[in-house]
């Protein structure tokens, strides 16, 4: 009973693409012009609907009148489609099988693209753009291709079973718990909720904050239960060889070792006097934390300063996620000055005007008048004529 719900929970992470961290990684670049809430909701619901439809279709096929003796557990769908084609003599069945295999390949491409993009961003950011993104992408694709072929070679897909039973499920649960601990317990649950309110533009229910605090404890409890309990109740451990168990737990330990080494490296990178201060500095967000877009970052900084000093939240500074916001900036700059589109200074001033207070508005008007006066003086100024003397200088003789 517990094993069924455990794998069902892991499948929710994989089906909704939550386990790959794609929404978090791409929110500042690919989804910067879209509404964050609806993008995440549609993305998750679409993946869940496709996954549920695929499960219904697969189990409808599995009830067919053909023997299923050659079905591999790790490759259940692939072998099921193959048996379905072999047992049927219809010509249309082959086309349905081709469509099913093409759908599986495209789904694999989607997963690989999400993983490669997340890993490429991490490598480029951590190396401070010393490594080219295309070089990282090509290296990861080649390594994943060669590794995938090597995983399929052993008899009865032993390595695939190691990944399925030991690595993937445990890694997703642990990494999600660590990420929630970093966001909620280190960065601060209240601060995180205020950031979400800035993104969404309205207040959030306190139930979300309670859920964020409880979720890491729940995931860690399930992880410990799966380590010490599933080894006794799972029939997979009785049918497999000893090297599969040993290799699986070694890979799981290497994953934890990688997390610990990376954490120690982050602590050593901090500039402080002793180890305790370096550790406390590593728990603070970096200066680059926040929206990537300068307009969103300006509004986010003002939002944080206002609620930290006054305790009030100004939802007029919320993140604009539509393309109309970008177009409104261009229209506002064009209305204020005929040459505003080609003048960077007026565009920046018009961006600042959108969320400015009355004092900022007066400063903006004075700056605009000063900018216009400076441009008029520059237009009326004529460079003096410079006469070039082509005569050679007289030589000086020493006495």
PyMOL commands that set and color helices and strands:
alter all, ss='L'
color gray80, all
select helices_A, chain A and resi 2-15+22-26+36-62+76-87+91-126+133-153+155-200+206-233+236-239+242-269+275-282+294-309+315-317+323-336+344-353+358-380
alter helices_A, ss='H'
color red, helices_A
deselect
rebuild
show_as cartoon
